[in-house]
Amino acid sequence: MSEVQEIQQEEPVANPYNMRKEYIEDDKPFESAEGIFYEKETKQATSKKAPADDDSVDYKKRYDDLKKHYDSKVSEFKQKEQELQAEARMAQKVEQSVRHEDAIEAQSEVQDE
């Protein structure tokens, strides 16, 4: 009997880690599930300035910045391409001159014999 009394006296202790869980707190107001499927209608205060005017200024500045960046990258690419083409032309000229000199030397050796 003493074992039964001891078991009855033990109360289950709640897990201390569960005290911080979101699902335990019911402080949040109930929201309908319709918000998932339908947009909520909100009333916006009308202002004297049209919001499109403010946005167009931002878009214009952004467009200008992007165009400037794009143009700079294009000019860098063209400059690098021209440098590489010039380098390739120089290498080709050097190679042709070396071949030409080798051909002249070969001809002079043939004529000397």
C-alpha positions, 0 to 999 in steps of 0.5 A: 500500500505504501507504494501506491500512496507514493505513486499517487503523491508524485505529480508529473513535472512539466518539461521546462523546455516546452514553456517557451514554445509558440503553440503554448501561448494563446495571446495571439488573436484568432485570424481567419484562414481566408487571408491565405487565399484572398487579399485583405482589403486595406484602406489607404490614406490618400495623399496630395502627391501621387505616389507614381511621381515619386516612384518614377524619379526612383526608377529614372535614377536607377535606370540611369545608374544601371545604364552607366554601369552597363556602358562602362562594362561594354567599353571595358570589354571592347577595350580588352578585346582590342588589346587582345586582337592587337596582341594577336596581330603582333604575335602573328607578325613576329611568327611570320617574320621568324618563318620568313627569316628561316626561309631566307636562311634555308635558301642561302644554305641551298645556294651556298652548296 
